[in-house]
């Protein structure tokens, strides 16, 4: 089955809004994992507007499944990953002011940076994943990413999710996106890399993505999952997402 990694950034955002410790991330992580999810994702940013660097340190001893740290590889983030040694480090090309992740890496033009970063991460991290945009990810990008030591690519799924949301009005748009995502996945697989996916995935579009790319090994979901928990409760929401990632 495709693994589900729960991004807990939104829980931290809620906590930070009142300046205290409610919700308590250290209490919520074991509760989330107890429902059978496969991992926990965090994405610390320089302004610490949600996950704080100290949160990442504190959670390392609590996460029982896979711990995935996303982020832009500036020196502070790299030092944090060196210290915490997660199971997976996901490189995202976010500038400091970014509201959310909104682009994939330009692998060829940023190869020098990626080469040094991946080499450093591989000293302490089991797996390095690279956030890519299927619309622009090329055969040369895939070859170069693998040569740089990348283990997986994470498909940036906003365009797919947007097309899925308008599938009734514009069915061909969704078909075009699925072809683009399938093509990017095939390029990565051809070079021996695994496939992750994330951004704007939810209970409605997740089964479609996995049906068309069953090789996806992991999805990381935060915003939609926390929003759904307002309707269904956390336990029922996690049950529904775990059901959604099951392959037929």
C-alpha positions as CSV (number, residue, x, y, z in Angstrom):
1,X,0.0,0.0,0.0
2,X,0.9,3.6,-0.3
3,X,2.1,5.0,3.0
4,X,0.4,7.9,4.7
5,X,2.6,10.5,6.4
6,X,0.7,13.1,8.4
7,X,2.0,16.6,8.2
8,X,1.4,18.2,11.6
9,X,2.3,21.8,10.7
10,X,-1.3,22.9,11.0
11,X,-1.5,21.6,14.6
12,X,1.5,23.7,15.4
13,X,-0.1,26.8,13.7
14,X,-3.1,26.4,16.0
15,X,-0.9,26.1,19.0
16,X,1.2,29.1,18.1
17,X,-1.9,31.3,17.6
18,X,-2.5,31.4,21.4
19,X,1.1,31.4,22.6
20,X,0.7,28.4,24.8
21,X,1.0,24.6,24.3
22,X,-2.5,23.6,23.2
23,X,-2.7,21.5,21.1
24,X,0.3,19.7,22.5
25,X,2.3,18.1,19.7
26,X,4.0,15.7,22.0
27,X,0.6,14.3,23.0
28,X,-0.9,14.3,19.5
29,X,1.9,12.5,17.6
30,X,1.5,9.2,19.6
31,X,-2.3,9.5,19.2
32,X,-2.0,9.9,15.4
33,X,0.5,7.1,15.0
34,X,-1.7,4.8,17.1
35,X,-4.3,4.8,14.3
36,X,-1.8,3.0,11.9
37,X,-0.4,5.9,9.9
38,X,3.1,5.2,8.6
39,X,4.9,8.4,9.5
40,X,5.0,12.0,10.6
41,X,6.0,15.0,8.4
42,X,7.2,18.4,9.6
43,X,8.3,21.4,7.6
44,X,10.1,24.0,9.7
45,X,10.5,27.4,8.2
46,X,12.9,30.2,9.2
47,X,10.2,32.3,10.8
48,X,8.9,29.2,12.8
49,X,5.3,30.2,12.1
50,X,4.2,26.7,12.7
51,X,6.7,23.9,13.5
52,X,9.6,25.2,15.5
53,X,13.1,23.9,15.3
54,X,12.9,22.8,18.9
55,X,9.6,20.9,18.1
56,X,11.6,18.8,15.6
57,X,14.2,18.0,18.2
58,X,11.5,17.1,20.8
59,X,9.5,14.9,18.4
60,X,12.4,12.8,17.2
61,X,12.2,10.5,20.3
62,X,8.4,10.3,20.1
63,X,7.9,9.4,16.4
64,X,7.7,5.6,16.1
65,X,7.1,5.4,12.4
66,X,9.0,7.3,9.7
67,X,10.1,10.8,10.5
68,X,10.2,13.1,7.4
69,X,11.6,16.6,7.6
70,X,10.8,18.9,4.7
71,X,12.4,22.3,4.0
72,X,14.7,24.5,2.1
73,X,18.3,23.5,2.7
74,X,19.8,26.6,4.3
75,X,22.4,26.1,6.9
76,X,20.0,26.2,9.9
77,X,17.8,23.5,8.3
78,X,20.8,21.4,7.4
79,X,22.2,21.6,10.9
80,X,18.8,20.5,12.3
81,X,18.6,17.5,10.0
82,X,22.2,16.6,10.9
83,X,21.3,16.7,14.5
84,X,17.9,14.9,14.3
85,X,18.8,12.3,11.7
86,X,15.3,11.6,10.3
87,X,14.4,8.7,8.1
88,X,13.8,11.0,5.2
89,X,14.8,14.5,4.3
90,X,12.6,16.2,1.6
91,X,14.2,19.1,-0.2
92,X,11.7,21.9,-1.1
93,X,12.8,25.1,-3.0
94,X,10.9,27.5,-0.7
95,X,12.1,31.0,-0.3
96,X,11.9,32.2,3.4
97,X,8.7,34.3,2.7
98,X,6.7,31.5,1.0
99,X,3.3,31.0,2.4
100,X,3.4,27.3,1.3
101,X,5.4,25.2,-1.2
102,X,4.5,26.3,-4.7
103,X,7.2,25.1,-7.0
104,X,9.5,22.2,-7.8
105,X,13.3,22.3,-8.1
106,X,14.9,23.4,-11.3
107,X,17.3,20.4,-11.2
108,X,19.7,21.4,-13.9
109,X,20.2,25.0,-13.0
110,X,20.4,24.2,-9.3
111,X,22.6,21.1,-9.6
112,X,25.6,22.5,-7.8
113,X,23.6,23.3,-4.7
114,X,21.7,20.0,-4.8
115,X,24.9,18.0,-5.2
116,X,26.5,19.5,-2.0
117,X,23.3,19.3,0.0
118,X,22.5,15.7,-1.0
119,X,26.1,14.6,-0.2
120,X,25.8,16.2,3.2
121,X,22.4,14.7,4.0
122,X,23.5,11.2,3.0
123,X,25.9,11.2,6.0
124,X,23.0,11.1,8.5
125,X,19.8,10.4,6.6
126,X,18.5,7.1,5.2
127,X,16.7,8.7,2.2
128,X,16.6,12.0,0.3
129,X,13.5,13.1,-1.6
130,X,13.4,16.0,-4.1
131,X,10.2,18.1,-4.6
132,X,9.6,18.3,-8.3
133,X,6.9,19.8,-10.6
134,X,5.7,17.1,-13.1
135,X,4.9,19.8,-15.6
136,X,8.6,20.6,-16.1
137,X,10.4,17.5,-14.8
138,X,12.4,16.1,-17.8
139,X,14.4,13.0,-18.6
140,X,17.6,15.0,-18.1
141,X,16.3,16.1,-14.7
142,X,15.6,12.5,-13.7
143,X,19.1,11.4,-14.8
144,X,20.8,14.2,-13.0
145,X,18.8,13.8,-9.8
146,X,19.8,10.1,-9.6
147,X,23.4,10.9,-10.3
148,X,23.3,13.5,-7.5
149,X,22.2,10.7,-5.1
150,X,18.4,11.5,-4.8
151,X,16.5,8.4,-3.7
152,X,12.9,9.6,-4.4
153,X,11.1,12.4,-6.1
154,X,8.0,14.0,-4.5
155,X,5.4,15.0,-7.1
156,X,4.1,18.4,-6.4
157,X,0.4,17.7,-6.8
158,X,-1.3,21.2,-6.7
159,X,-2.0,21.2,-10.5
160,X,-3.5,17.7,-10.3
161,X,-5.6,18.6,-7.3
162,X,-6.9,21.8,-9.1
163,X,-7.8,19.8,-12.2
164,X,-9.5,17.1,-10.1
165,X,-11.6,19.8,-8.5
166,X,-12.9,20.9,-11.9
167,X,-13.2,17.5,-13.4
168,X,-16.9,17.7,-14.1
169,X,-16.6,21.0,-16.0
170,X,-13.2,20.3,-17.6
171,X,-12.6,16.5,-17.9
172,X,-9.8,16.8,-20.5
173,X,-7.8,19.0,-18.1
174,X,-7.7,16.2,-15.6
175,X,-6.7,13.7,-18.2
176,X,-3.8,16.0,-19.3
177,X,-2.6,16.4,-15.8
178,X,-2.7,12.6,-15.2
179,X,-0.6,12.1,-18.3
180,X,2.0,14.6,-17.1
181,X,2.2,13.1,-13.6
182,X,2.3,9.5,-15.0
183,X,5.1,10.6,-17.3
184,X,7.1,12.2,-14.5
185,X,6.7,9.1,-12.4
186,X,7.9,6.9,-15.2
187,X,11.0,9.0,-15.7
188,X,11.9,8.7,-12.0
189,X,11.2,5.0,-11.9
190,X,13.3,4.5,-15.0
191,X,16.3,5.9,-13.1
192,X,15.7,3.8,-10.0
193,X,14.1,6.4,-7.9
194,X,11.0,6.0,-5.7
195,X,7.9,8.2,-5.9
196,X,6.3,10.3,-3.2
197,X,3.5,12.9,-3.6
198,X,2.1,15.8,-1.8
199,X,0.3,19.2,-1.8
200,X,-3.5,19.7,-1.8
201,X,-4.2,16.0,-1.7
202,X,-7.5,15.1,0.0
203,X,-10.1,12.3,0.4
204,X,-11.6,13.0,-3.0
205,X,-8.6,13.2,-5.2
206,X,-6.2,10.8,-3.5
207,X,-7.8,7.6,-4.8
208,X,-7.6,8.9,-8.4
209,X,-3.9,9.7,-8.1
210,X,-3.0,6.3,-6.6
211,X,-5.2,4.5,-9.2
212,X,-3.2,6.1,-12.0
213,X,0.2,6.0,-10.3
214,X,0.1,2.9,-8.0
215,X,3.8,3.0,-7.6
216,X,3.5,6.0,-5.2
217,X,5.2,4.9,-2.0
218,X,4.2,7.8,0.3
219,X,1.9,10.7,0.4
220,X,2.3,13.5,3.0
221,X,-1.0,15.3,3.9
222,X,-1.6,18.0,6.4
223,X,-3.9,20.9,5.6
224,X,-6.8,18.9,4.2
225,X,-6.5,16.2,6.8
226,X,-6.7,18.7,9.7
227,X,-9.7,20.4,8.0
228,X,-11.5,17.1,7.6
229,X,-10.8,16.3,11.3
230,X,-13.1,19.3,12.1
231,X,-15.9,17.5,10.4
232,X,-15.2,13.8,11.2
233,X,-13.0,13.9,14.3
234,X,-9.3,12.8,14.1
235,X,-9.9,9.1,14.5
236,X,-12.5,8.8,11.7
237,X,-10.4,11.1,9.5
238,X,-7.3,9.0,9.8
239,X,-9.4,5.9,9.1
240,X,-10.7,7.5,5.9
241,X,-7.3,8.6,4.7
242,X,-5.8,5.2,5.4
243,X,-8.6,3.6,3.4
244,X,-8.0,6.1,0.6
245,X,-4.4,5.1,0.1
246,X,-5.2,1.4,-0.2
247,X,-4.5,0.0,-3.6
248,X,-7.3,-2.0,-5.2
